Amino acid sequence: MAVPTPVPSRDELRAHLVRTMIAGDVATPRQNNLLHYRRMAAGSPKYQFGLELKPTWTERSVLEMMVERCGVDPNPRHVYGDDTIDPDITLDTLEAMGDRIGLAARRRENVLLATGHPATLTPVYQAVARALADAGCRVLTPAAGWTYEIEAGYGSLESRRIVYAEGGVAMLEGDDGRTHHTHDSRPMEAMLRELAGGATTAPGGRTGGESPVWPDLAIADHGWAGAAGQAGIDTVGFADCNDPALFAGAAEGKIDVVVPLDDGISPHHYAPMTAYLLGRAGLTATG
């Protein structure tokens, strides 16, 4: 049986986040950040994450918002190199996320969990899912097997389907049997249609599902979180400094909490953060 990771103090976790580059000086390229800010401001659907954001965003206002909510370098002339995430913002928002998860546990709420970063963040979500289930929450798993096609380059199409990791964490799997990174909001939209009692038929997918029930809380990232927030569900999630849409959604009041972090770090480095999150929520890691 795995030994639970001790809950670090705030100062210990801050040092860990900086040392592992989850926050602080991160490896996310500044030029990539600015490109994504520009595309989000231009209204590119891929960079909206399923949110219907106000049309008043500009590249400059997105940068200013990301300075405030993520801690990226405020210098608009910094256009090349690495960028930053303020570890104190990460800690503050992680604590806010923990407070909302703790409330869900006390209320025994219906919860959805989903990730577009299955290779790195799955253990974080699984730990939260298990702890919430142990507290009496219902972890929802709608639209399992729902399938659709994405453009894969050079005019080819690839299939993606919703699968659930142990504990009830939604993610996408391809025909190759591997889970895949995604920014797409369509899978969460399909899950919500099923929960609302609507059809979720797609080529190769299935129709029908659980009795209609609506989630009280979504814990997610990328388009999974954006679609949930757009639907009016309380949503908390993680986002990298090159993913401005969720931060913009928080600024507009559609997303409750966004924790800024580098979402591509080796999975074991997130264990102290997960322990801190569950400790803040008043929950114990299991499994």
ChimeraX commands (.cxc) that place a marker at each C-alpha (Angstrom):
marker #1 position 0.00,0.00,0.00 radius 0.5
marker #1 position 1.38,3.42,-0.96 radius 0.5
marker #1 position 2.41,5.69,1.89 radius 0.5
marker #1 position 0.39,8.94,1.78 radius 0.5
marker #1 position 2.39,12.07,1.01 radius 0.5
marker #1 position 2.68,14.24,4.14 radius 0.5
marker #1 position 0.81,17.53,3.98 radius 0.5
marker #1 position 3.45,20.24,3.57 radius 0.5
marker #1 position 3.29,23.67,5.14 radius 0.5
marker #1 position 2.59,26.59,2.83 radius 0.5
marker #1 position 6.27,27.59,2.89 radius 0.5
marker #1 position 7.38,24.02,2.18 radius 0.5
marker #1 position 4.98,23.73,-0.74 radius 0.5
marker #1 position 6.06,27.10,-2.10 radius 0.5
marker #1 position 9.67,25.96,-2.11 radius 0.5
marker #1 position 8.66,22.71,-3.81 radius 0.5
marker #1 position 6.66,24.48,-6.52 radius 0.5
marker #1 position 9.61,26.72,-7.33 radius 0.5
marker #1 position 12.18,23.91,-7.19 radius 0.5
marker #1 position 10.18,21.68,-9.57 radius 0.5
marker #1 position 9.21,24.63,-11.81 radius 0.5
marker #1 position 5.50,24.03,-11.32 radius 0.5
marker #1 position 5.48,27.74,-10.47 radius 0.5
marker #1 position 8.07,30.49,-10.30 radius 0.5
marker #1 position 10.35,30.43,-13.33 radius 0.5
marker #1 position 8.59,28.00,-15.66 radius 0.5
marker #1 position 9.60,26.41,-18.95 radius 0.5
marker #1 position 6.59,27.70,-20.90 radius 0.5
marker #1 position 7.92,29.88,-23.76 radius 0.5
marker #1 position 6.96,33.55,-23.57 radius 0.5
marker #1 position 6.43,33.68,-27.35 radius 0.5
marker #1 position 3.90,30.84,-27.05 radius 0.5
marker #1 position 2.09,32.67,-24.26 radius 0.5
marker #1 position 1.79,35.88,-26.28 radius 0.5
marker #1 position 0.60,33.99,-29.36 radius 0.5
marker #1 position -2.17,32.35,-27.35 radius 0.5
marker #1 position -3.15,35.69,-25.77 radius 0.5
marker #1 position -3.43,37.22,-29.23 radius 0.5
marker #1 position -5.52,34.34,-30.55 radius 0.5
marker #1 position -7.85,34.35,-27.55 radius 0.5
marker #1 position -8.37,38.09,-27.92 radius 0.5
marker #1 position -9.11,37.57,-31.63 radius 0.5
marker #1 position -11.90,35.14,-30.71 radius 0.5
marker #1 position -10.32,31.99,-32.14 radius 0.5
marker #1 position -12.62,29.13,-30.98 radius 0.5
marker #1 position -9.69,26.83,-30.17 radius 0.5
marker #1 position -8.48,29.37,-27.62 radius 0.5
marker #1 position -11.87,30.04,-25.98 radius 0.5
marker #1 position -12.08,26.60,-24.28 radius 0.5
marker #1 position -15.86,26.51,-24.73 radius 0.5
marker #1 position -16.41,29.86,-23.04 radius 0.5
marker #1 position -18.38,32.68,-24.62 radius 0.5
marker #1 position -15.98,35.46,-23.66 radius 0.5
marker #1 position -16.64,39.16,-24.09 radius 0.5
marker #1 position -15.43,40.61,-27.41 radius 0.5
marker #1 position -13.66,43.49,-25.66 radius 0.5
marker #1 position -10.47,41.53,-24.87 radius 0.5
marker #1 position -7.30,42.80,-26.53 radius 0.5
marker #1 position -3.85,41.28,-26.54 radius 0.5
marker #1 position -2.74,43.97,-24.08 radius 0.5
marker #1 position -5.71,43.50,-21.71 radius 0.5
marker #1 position -5.20,39.72,-21.78 radius 0.5
marker #1 position -1.55,40.22,-20.79 radius 0.5
marker #1 position -2.58,42.57,-17.97 radius 0.5
marker #1 position -5.15,40.06,-16.76 radius 0.5
marker #1 position -2.57,37.26,-16.85 radius 0.5
marker #1 position -0.14,39.37,-14.82 radius 0.5
marker #1 position -2.82,39.79,-12.17 radius 0.5
marker #1 position -4.24,36.26,-12.14 radius 0.5
marker #1 position -1.21,34.16,-13.08 radius 0.5
marker #1 position 1.88,36.21,-12.43 radius 0.5
marker #1 position 3.44,36.26,-15.88 radius 0.5
marker #1 position 6.12,38.85,-16.67 radius 0.5
marker #1 position 4.37,42.25,-16.97 radius 0.5
marker #1 position 6.88,43.66,-19.46 radius 0.5
marker #1 position 5.19,43.79,-22.89 radius 0.5
marker #1 position 8.65,43.99,-24.47 radius 0.5
marker #1 position 9.54,40.56,-23.10 radius 0.5
marker #1 position 8.61,38.59,-26.21 radius 0.5
marker #1 position 11.06,35.68,-26.17 radius 0.5
marker #1 position 12.38,33.22,-23.60 radius 0.5
marker #1 position 10.70,31.65,-20.60 radius 0.5
marker #1 position 7.92,33.12,-18.49 radius 0.5
marker #1 position 6.84,33.11,-14.86 radius 0.5
marker #1 position 3.96,31.98,-12.64 radius 0.5
marker #1 position 3.67,33.64,-9.24 radius 0.5
marker #1 position 3.85,30.79,-6.68 radius 0.5
marker #1 position 1.90,32.84,-4.14 radius 0.5
marker #1 position -1.00,33.15,-6.59 radius 0.5
marker #1 position -0.77,29.39,-7.12 radius 0.5
marker #1 position -0.96,28.85,-3.36 radius 0.5
marker #1 position -3.79,31.34,-2.82 radius 0.5
marker #1 position -5.93,29.82,-5.55 radius 0.5
marker #1 position -5.05,26.26,-4.49 radius 0.5
marker #1 position -6.38,27.13,-1.04 radius 0.5
marker #1 position -9.54,28.58,-2.60 radius 0.5
marker #1 position -9.97,25.40,-4.64 radius 0.5
marker #1 position -9.51,23.34,-1.48 radius 0.5
marker #1 position -12.17,25.38,0.30 radius 0.5
marker #1 position -14.68,24.73,-2.51 radius 0.5
marker #1 position -13.84,21.01,-2.62 radius 0.5
marker #1 position -14.25,20.84,1.14 radius 0.5
marker #1 position -17.68,22.45,0.82 radius 0.5
marker #1 position -18.62,19.86,-1.82 radius 0.5
marker #1 position -17.60,17.10,0.58 radius 0.5
marker #1 position -19.65,18.51,3.45 radius 0.5
marker #1 position -22.67,18.92,1.20 radius 0.5
marker #1 position -22.14,15.52,-0.50 radius 0.5
marker #1 position -22.48,17.15,-3.88 radius 0.5
marker #1 position -22.59,15.67,-7.37 radius 0.5
marker #1 position -19.14,16.18,-8.91 radius 0.5
marker #1 position -17.56,15.90,-12.37 radius 0.5
marker #1 position -13.79,15.52,-12.83 radius 0.5
marker #1 position -12.02,15.72,-16.19 radius 0.5
marker #1 position -8.58,16.46,-17.57 radius 0.5
marker #1 position -7.05,17.38,-20.89 radius 0.5
marker #1 position -3.63,16.48,-19.46 radius 0.5
marker #1 position -4.01,12.77,-18.69 radius 0.5
marker #1 position -0.27,12.10,-18.87 radius 0.5
marker #1 position 0.56,14.47,-16.05 radius 0.5
marker #1 position -2.45,15.55,-13.97 radius 0.5
marker #1 position -4.48,12.33,-13.71 radius 0.5
marker #1 position -3.12,11.36,-10.25 radius 0.5
marker #1 position -4.19,14.75,-8.85 radius 0.5
marker #1 position -7.76,14.29,-10.06 radius 0.5
marker #1 position -7.91,10.64,-8.99 radius 0.5
marker #1 position -6.86,11.51,-5.44 radius 0.5
marker #1 position -9.54,14.20,-5.24 radius 0.5
marker #1 position -12.18,11.90,-6.76 radius 0.5
marker #1 position -11.46,9.12,-4.27 radius 0.5
marker #1 position -11.52,11.51,-1.32 radius 0.5
marker #1 position -14.83,13.02,-2.41 radius 0.5
marker #1 position -16.40,9.60,-3.00 radius 0.5
marker #1 position -15.25,8.49,0.47 radius 0.5
marker #1 position -16.92,11.63,1.87 radius 0.5
marker #1 position -20.24,10.63,0.29 radius 0.5
marker #1 position -20.15,12.67,-2.91 radius 0.5
marker #1 position -21.47,11.20,-6.14 radius 0.5
marker #1 position -18.77,11.23,-8.81 radius 0.5
marker #1 position -20.61,11.39,-12.13 radius 0.5
marker #1 position -19.43,9.48,-15.21 radius 0.5
marker #1 position -21.79,10.42,-18.06 radius 0.5
marker #1 position -21.35,9.74,-21.78 radius 0.5
marker #1 position -18.69,7.05,-21.37 radius 0.5
marker #1 position -17.78,5.87,-24.86 radius 0.5
marker #1 position -19.13,8.98,-26.62 radius 0.5
marker #1 position -17.06,9.25,-29.77 radius 0.5
marker #1 position -16.32,11.99,-32.29 radius 0.5
marker #1 position -13.69,12.83,-34.88 radius 0.5
marker #1 position -10.98,15.47,-34.84 radius 0.5
marker #1 position -8.78,16.83,-37.60 radius 0.5
marker #1 position -5.36,15.24,-37.31 radius 0.5
marker #1 position -3.48,17.11,-40.03 radius 0.5
marker #1 position -3.08,16.66,-43.77 radius 0.5
marker #1 position -6.85,16.28,-44.08 radius 0.5
marker #1 position -7.00,13.10,-42.01 radius 0.5
marker #1 position -9.43,12.40,-39.19 radius 0.5
marker #1 position -8.91,10.57,-35.92 radius 0.5
marker #1 position -11.48,9.28,-33.46 radius 0.5
marker #1 position -11.60,10.30,-29.82 radius 0.5
marker #1 position -13.87,8.87,-27.15 radius 0.5
marker #1 position -14.63,9.67,-23.55 radius 0.5
marker #1 position -13.15,7.18,-21.10 radius 0.5
marker #1 position -12.90,7.26,-17.33 radius 0.5
marker #1 position -9.79,6.55,-15.33 radius 0.5
marker #1 position -10.16,4.70,-12.04 radius 0.5
marker #1 position -12.01,6.95,-9.62 radius 0.5
marker #1 position -14.16,8.56,-12.29 radius 0.5
marker #1 position -11.89,11.06,-14.07 radius 0.5
marker #1 position -12.93,11.79,-17.66 radius 0.5
marker #1 position -10.35,11.99,-20.44 radius 0.5
marker #1 position -10.04,11.24,-24.15 radius 0.5
marker #1 position -8.75,8.03,-25.67 radius 0.5
marker #1 position -7.86,7.39,-29.33 radius 0.5
marker #1 position -8.18,4.32,-31.51 radius 0.5
marker #1 position -4.58,3.57,-30.56 radius 0.5
marker #1 position -5.73,2.88,-27.02 radius 0.5
marker #1 position -3.75,5.79,-25.62 radius 0.5
marker #1 position -5.14,8.79,-23.77 radius 0.5
marker #1 position -4.64,12.15,-25.49 radius 0.5
marker #1 position -4.08,15.78,-24.60 radius 0.5
marker #1 position -6.97,18.04,-25.57 radius 0.5
marker #1 position -8.22,21.61,-25.31 radius 0.5
marker #1 position -11.60,20.65,-26.78 radius 0.5
marker #1 position -14.86,21.57,-25.03 radius 0.5
marker #1 position -17.06,19.18,-27.03 radius 0.5
marker #1 position -16.60,16.15,-24.76 radius 0.5
marker #1 position -17.77,18.06,-21.68 radius 0.5
marker #1 position -20.65,19.47,-23.68 radius 0.5
marker #1 position -21.66,15.89,-24.58 radius 0.5
marker #1 position -21.43,14.85,-20.92 radius 0.5
marker #1 position -23.67,17.73,-19.88 radius 0.5
marker #1 position -26.21,16.94,-22.59 radius 0.5
marker #1 position -26.50,13.41,-21.26 radius 0.5
marker #1 position -26.83,14.62,-17.69 radius 0.5
marker #1 position -29.59,16.99,-18.80 radius 0.5
marker #1 position -31.37,14.09,-20.48 radius 0.5
marker #1 position -30.48,15.06,-24.06 radius 0.5
marker #1 position -29.14,12.85,-26.82 radius 0.5
marker #1 position -25.41,12.26,-27.05 radius 0.5
marker #1 position -25.36,10.22,-30.24 radius 0.5
marker #1 position -22.23,10.53,-32.36 radius 0.5
marker #1 position -20.68,8.22,-34.96 radius 0.5
marker #1 position -19.45,5.21,-33.03 radius 0.5
marker #1 position -20.88,6.59,-29.77 radius 0.5
marker #1 position -23.86,5.63,-27.72 radius 0.5
marker #1 position -27.22,7.16,-26.80 radius 0.5
marker #1 position -28.88,7.44,-23.44 radius 0.5
marker #1 position -27.30,6.97,-20.05 radius 0.5
marker #1 position -27.88,7.82,-16.42 radius 0.5
marker #1 position -31.05,9.33,-15.05 radius 0.5
marker #1 position -30.93,13.11,-15.40 radius 0.5
marker #1 position -28.83,14.63,-12.63 radius 0.5
marker #1 position -26.88,17.86,-12.67 radius 0.5
marker #1 position -23.38,18.41,-11.25 radius 0.5
marker #1 position -22.92,20.84,-8.40 radius 0.5
marker #1 position -19.19,21.14,-9.03 radius 0.5
marker #1 position -16.76,20.50,-11.89 radius 0.5
marker #1 position -13.04,20.02,-11.19 radius 0.5
marker #1 position -11.27,20.19,-14.53 radius 0.5
marker #1 position -8.94,21.96,-16.95 radius 0.5
marker #1 position -8.88,23.15,-20.57 radius 0.5
marker #1 position -12.14,22.87,-22.51 radius 0.5
marker #1 position -13.60,20.47,-19.94 radius 0.5
marker #1 position -13.56,23.32,-17.42 radius 0.5
marker #1 position -14.59,26.01,-19.90 radius 0.5
marker #1 position -17.70,24.15,-21.02 radius 0.5
marker #1 position -18.73,23.44,-17.43 radius 0.5
marker #1 position -18.30,27.06,-16.43 radius 0.5
marker #1 position -20.18,28.25,-19.49 radius 0.5
marker #1 position -23.06,25.97,-18.49 radius 0.5
marker #1 position -23.30,27.72,-15.12 radius 0.5
marker #1 position -21.74,24.94,-13.04 radius 0.5
marker #1 position -19.44,25.89,-10.17 radius 0.5
marker #1 position -16.05,25.16,-11.70 radius 0.5
marker #1 position -12.55,25.02,-10.26 radius 0.5
marker #1 position -9.52,24.05,-12.28 radius 0.5
marker #1 position -5.90,24.26,-13.27 radius 0.5
marker #1 position -4.38,26.24,-16.14 radius 0.5
marker #1 position -0.91,26.96,-17.51 radius 0.5
marker #1 position 0.28,30.46,-18.34 radius 0.5
marker #1 position -0.28,29.82,-22.05 radius 0.5
marker #1 position -3.98,29.03,-21.49 radius 0.5
marker #1 position -5.58,32.43,-20.85 radius 0.5
marker #1 position -9.22,31.49,-21.51 radius 0.5
marker #1 position -9.95,30.01,-18.09 radius 0.5
marker #1 position -8.37,33.01,-16.38 radius 0.5
marker #1 position -10.52,35.28,-18.56 radius 0.5
marker #1 position -13.52,33.16,-17.61 radius 0.5
marker #1 position -12.67,33.72,-13.96 radius 0.5
marker #1 position -12.34,37.46,-14.59 radius 0.5
marker #1 position -15.82,37.41,-16.15 radius 0.5
marker #1 position -17.30,35.38,-13.29 radius 0.5
marker #1 position -17.87,32.14,-15.22 radius 0.5
marker #1 position -15.10,30.11,-13.57 radius 0.5
marker #1 position -14.85,30.09,-9.78 radius 0.5
marker #1 position -11.18,29.31,-9.23 radius 0.5
marker #1 position -8.23,28.86,-11.59 radius 0.5
marker #1 position -4.95,27.60,-10.16 radius 0.5
marker #1 position -1.98,28.68,-12.31 radius 0.5
marker #1 position 0.72,26.05,-12.75 radius 0.5
marker #1 position 2.88,24.37,-15.34 radius 0.5
marker #1 position 0.65,21.45,-16.28 radius 0.5
marker #1 position 3.36,19.43,-18.03 radius 0.5
marker #1 position 5.60,18.45,-15.12 radius 0.5
marker #1 position 6.31,14.82,-14.16 radius 0.5
marker #1 position 3.23,13.50,-12.30 radius 0.5
marker #1 position 5.00,12.63,-9.04 radius 0.5
marker #1 position 6.00,16.26,-8.53 radius 0.5
marker #1 position 2.33,17.19,-8.02 radius 0.5
marker #1 position 1.97,14.87,-4.99 radius 0.5
marker #1 position 2.81,17.50,-2.33 radius 0.5
marker #1 position 0.41,19.95,-4.01 radius 0.5
marker #1 position -2.32,17.29,-3.99 radius 0.5
marker #1 position -1.73,16.57,-0.30 radius 0.5
marker #1 position -1.94,20.29,0.48 radius 0.5
marker #1 position -5.16,20.62,-1.55 radius 0.5
marker #1 position -6.83,17.72,0.23 radius 0.5
marker #1 position -5.60,18.93,3.59 radius 0.5
marker #1 position -7.12,22.34,2.93 radius 0.5
marker #1 position -10.38,20.61,1.98 radius 0.5
marker #1 position -10.34,18.62,5.21 radius 0.5
marker #1 position -10.07,15.35,3.28 radius 0.5
marker #1 position -7.67,12.43,3.48 radius 0.5
marker #1 position -5.97,10.80,0.51 radius 0.5
marker #1 position -6.98,7.16,0.03 radius 0.5
marker #1 position -6.06,4.36,-2.33 radius 0.5
marker link #1:1,2 radius 0.2
marker link #1:2,3 radius 0.2
marker link #1:3,4 radius 0.2
marker link #1:4,5 radius 0.2
marker link #1:5,6 radius 0.2
marker link #1:6,7 radius 0.2
marker link #1:7,8 radius 0.2
marker link #1:8,9 radius 0.2
marker link #1:9,10 radius 0.2
marker link #1:10,11 radius 0.2
marker link #1:11,12 radius 0.2
marker link #1:12,13 radius 0.2
marker link #1:13,14 radius 0.2
marker link #1:14,15 radius 0.2
marker link #1:15,16 radius 0.2
marker link #1:16,17 radius 0.2
marker link #1:17,18 radius 0.2
marker link #1:18,19 radius 0.2
marker link #1:19,20 radius 0.2
marker link #1:20,21 radius 0.2
marker link #1:21,22 radius 0.2
marker link #1:22,23 radius 0.2
marker link #1:23,24 radius 0.2
marker link #1:24,25 radius 0.2
marker link #1:25,26 radius 0.2
marker link #1:26,27 radius 0.2
marker link #1:27,28 radius 0.2
marker link #1:28,29 radius 0.2
marker link #1:29,30 radius 0.2
marker link #1:30,31 radius 0.2
marker link #1:31,32 radius 0.2
marker link #1:32,33 radius 0.2
marker link #1:33,34 radius 0.2
marker link #1:34,35 radius 0.2
marker link #1:35,36 radius 0.2
marker link #1:36,37 radius 0.2
marker link #1:37,38 radius 0.2
marker link #1:38,39 radius 0.2
marker link #1:39,40 radius 0.2
marker link #1:40,41 radius 0.2
marker link #1:41,42 radius 0.2
marker link #1:42,43 radius 0.2
marker link #1:43,44 radius 0.2
marker link #1:44,45 radius 0.2
marker link #1:45,46 radius 0.2
marker link #1:46,47 radius 0.2
marker link #1:47,48 radius 0.2
marker link #1:48,49 radius 0.2
marker link #1:49,50 radius 0.2
marker link #1:50,51 radius 0.2
marker link #1:51,52 radius 0.2
marker link #1:52,53 radius 0.2
marker link #1:53,54 radius 0.2
marker link #1:54,55 radius 0.2
marker link #1:55,56 radius 0.2
marker link #1:56,57 radius 0.2
marker link #1:57,58 radius 0.2
marker link #1:58,59 radius 0.2
marker link #1:59,60 radius 0.2
marker link #1:60,61 radius 0.2
marker link #1:61,62 radius 0.2
marker link #1:62,63 radius 0.2
marker link #1:63,64 radius 0.2
marker link #1:64,65 radius 0.2
marker link #1:65,66 radius 0.2
marker link #1:66,67 radius 0.2
marker link #1:67,68 radius 0.2
marker link #1:68,69 radius 0.2
marker link #1:69,70 radius 0.2
marker link #1:70,71 radius 0.2
marker link #1:71,72 radius 0.2
marker link #1:72,73 radius 0.2
marker link #1:73,74 radius 0.2
marker link #1:74,75 radius 0.2
marker link #1:75,76 radius 0.2
marker link #1:76,77 radius 0.2
marker link #1:77,78 radius 0.2
marker link #1:78,79 radius 0.2
marker link #1:79,80 radius 0.2
marker link #1:80,81 radius 0.2
marker link #1:81,82 radius 0.2
marker link #1:82,83 radius 0.2
marker link #1:83,84 radius 0.2
marker link #1:84,85 radius 0.2
marker link #1:85,86 radius 0.2
marker link #1:86,87 radius 0.2
marker link #1:87,88 radius 0.2
marker link #1:88,89 radius 0.2
marker link #1:89,90 radius 0.2
marker link #1:90,91 radius 0.2
marker link #1:91,92 radius 0.2
marker link #1:92,93 radius 0.2
marker link #1:93,94 radius 0.2
marker link #1:94,95 radius 0.2
marker link #1:95,96 radius 0.2
marker link #1:96,97 radius 0.2
marker link #1:97,98 radius 0.2
marker link #1:98,99 radius 0.2
marker link #1:99,100 radius 0.2
marker link #1:100,101 radius 0.2
marker link #1:101,102 radius 0.2
marker link #1:102,103 radius 0.2
marker link #1:103,104 radius 0.2
marker link #1:104,105 radius 0.2
marker link #1:105,106 radius 0.2
marker link #1:106,107 radius 0.2
marker link #1:107,108 radius 0.2
marker link #1:108,109 radius 0.2
marker link #1:109,110 radius 0.2
marker link #1:110,111 radius 0.2
marker link #1:111,112 radius 0.2
marker link #1:112,113 radius 0.2
marker link #1:113,114 radius 0.2
marker link #1:114,115 radius 0.2
marker link #1:115,116 radius 0.2
marker link #1:116,117 radius 0.2
marker link #1:117,118 radius 0.2
marker link #1:118,119 radius 0.2
marker link #1:119,120 radius 0.2
marker link #1:120,121 radius 0.2
marker link #1:121,122 radius 0.2
marker link #1:122,123 radius 0.2
marker link #1:123,124 radius 0.2
marker link #1:124,125 radius 0.2
marker link #1:125,126 radius 0.2
marker link #1:126,127 radius 0.2
marker link #1:127,128 radius 0.2
marker link #1:128,129 radius 0.2
marker link #1:129,130 radius 0.2
marker link #1:130,131 radius 0.2
marker link #1:131,132 radius 0.2
marker link #1:132,133 radius 0.2
marker link #1:133,134 radius 0.2
marker link #1:134,135 radius 0.2
marker link #1:135,136 radius 0.2
marker link #1:136,137 radius 0.2
marker link #1:137,138 radius 0.2
marker link #1:138,139 radius 0.2
marker link #1:139,140 radius 0.2
marker link #1:140,141 radius 0.2
marker link #1:141,142 radius 0.2
marker link #1:142,143 radius 0.2
marker link #1:143,144 radius 0.2
marker link #1:144,145 radius 0.2
marker link #1:145,146 radius 0.2
marker link #1:146,147 radius 0.2
marker link #1:147,148 radius 0.2
marker link #1:148,149 radius 0.2
marker link #1:149,150 radius 0.2
marker link #1:150,151 radius 0.2
marker link #1:151,152 radius 0.2
marker link #1:152,153 radius 0.2
marker link #1:153,154 radius 0.2
marker link #1:154,155 radius 0.2
marker link #1:155,156 radius 0.2
marker link #1:156,157 radius 0.2
marker link #1:157,158 radius 0.2
marker link #1:158,159 radius 0.2
marker link #1:159,160 radius 0.2
marker link #1:160,161 radius 0.2
marker link #1:161,162 radius 0.2
marker link #1:162,163 radius 0.2
marker link #1:163,164 radius 0.2
marker link #1:164,165 radius 0.2
marker link #1:165,166 radius 0.2
marker link #1:166,167 radius 0.2
marker link #1:167,168 radius 0.2
marker link #1:168,169 radius 0.2
marker link #1:169,170 radius 0.2
marker link #1:170,171 radius 0.2
marker link #1:171,172 radius 0.2
marker link #1:172,173 radius 0.2
marker link #1:173,174 radius 0.2
marker link #1:174,175 radius 0.2
marker link #1:175,176 radius 0.2
marker link #1:176,177 radius 0.2
marker link #1:177,178 radius 0.2
marker link #1:178,179 radius 0.2
marker link #1:179,180 radius 0.2
marker link #1:180,181 radius 0.2
marker link #1:181,182 radius 0.2
marker link #1:182,183 radius 0.2
marker link #1:183,184 radius 0.2
marker link #1:184,185 radius 0.2
marker link #1:185,186 radius 0.2
marker link #1:186,187 radius 0.2
marker link #1:187,188 radius 0.2
marker link #1:188,189 radius 0.2
marker link #1:189,190 radius 0.2
marker link #1:190,191 radius 0.2
marker link #1:191,192 radius 0.2
marker link #1:192,193 radius 0.2
marker link #1:193,194 radius 0.2
marker link #1:194,195 radius 0.2
marker link #1:195,196 radius 0.2
marker link #1:196,197 radius 0.2
marker link #1:197,198 radius 0.2
marker link #1:198,199 radius 0.2
marker link #1:199,200 radius 0.2
marker link #1:200,201 radius 0.2
marker link #1:201,202 radius 0.2
marker link #1:202,203 radius 0.2
marker link #1:203,204 radius 0.2
marker link #1:204,205 radius 0.2
marker link #1:205,206 radius 0.2
marker link #1:206,207 radius 0.2
marker link #1:207,208 radius 0.2
marker link #1:208,209 radius 0.2
marker link #1:209,210 radius 0.2
marker link #1:210,211 radius 0.2
marker link #1:211,212 radius 0.2
marker link #1:212,213 radius 0.2
marker link #1:213,214 radius 0.2
marker link #1:214,215 radius 0.2
marker link #1:215,216 radius 0.2
marker link #1:216,217 radius 0.2
marker link #1:217,218 radius 0.2
marker link #1:218,219 radius 0.2
marker link #1:219,220 radius 0.2
marker link #1:220,221 radius 0.2
marker link #1:221,222 radius 0.2
marker link #1:222,223 radius 0.2
marker link #1:223,224 radius 0.2
marker link #1:224,225 radius 0.2
marker link #1:225,226 radius 0.2
marker link #1:226,227 radius 0.2
marker link #1:227,228 radius 0.2
marker link #1:228,229 radius 0.2
marker link #1:229,230 radius 0.2
marker link #1:230,231 radius 0.2
marker link #1:231,232 radius 0.2
marker link #1:232,233 radius 0.2
marker link #1:233,234 radius 0.2
marker link #1:234,235 radius 0.2
marker link #1:235,236 radius 0.2
marker link #1:236,237 radius 0.2
marker link #1:237,238 radius 0.2
marker link #1:238,239 radius 0.2
marker link #1:239,240 radius 0.2
marker link #1:240,241 radius 0.2
marker link #1:241,242 radius 0.2
marker link #1:242,243 radius 0.2
marker link #1:243,244 radius 0.2
marker link #1:244,245 radius 0.2
marker link #1:245,246 radius 0.2
marker link #1:246,247 radius 0.2
marker link #1:247,248 radius 0.2
marker link #1:248,249 radius 0.2
marker link #1:249,250 radius 0.2
marker link #1:250,251 radius 0.2
marker link #1:251,252 radius 0.2
marker link #1:252,253 radius 0.2
marker link #1:253,254 radius 0.2
marker link #1:254,255 radius 0.2
marker link #1:255,256 radius 0.2
marker link #1:256,257 radius 0.2
marker link #1:257,258 radius 0.2
marker link #1:258,259 radius 0.2
marker link #1:259,260 radius 0.2
marker link #1:260,261 radius 0.2
marker link #1:261,262 radius 0.2
marker link #1:262,263 radius 0.2
marker link #1:263,264 radius 0.2
marker link #1:264,265 radius 0.2
marker link #1:265,266 radius 0.2
marker link #1:266,267 radius 0.2
marker link #1:267,268 radius 0.2
marker link #1:268,269 radius 0.2
marker link #1:269,270 radius 0.2
marker link #1:270,271 radius 0.2
marker link #1:271,272 radius 0.2
marker link #1:272,273 radius 0.2
marker link #1:273,274 radius 0.2
marker link #1:274,275 radius 0.2
marker link #1:275,276 radius 0.2
marker link #1:276,277 radius 0.2
marker link #1:277,278 radius 0.2
marker link #1:278,279 radius 0.2
marker link #1:279,280 radius 0.2
marker link #1:280,281 radius 0.2
marker link #1:281,282 radius 0.2
marker link #1:282,283 radius 0.2
marker link #1:283,284 radius 0.2
marker link #1:284,285 radius 0.2
marker link #1:285,286 radius 0.2
marker link #1:286,287 radius 0.2
view
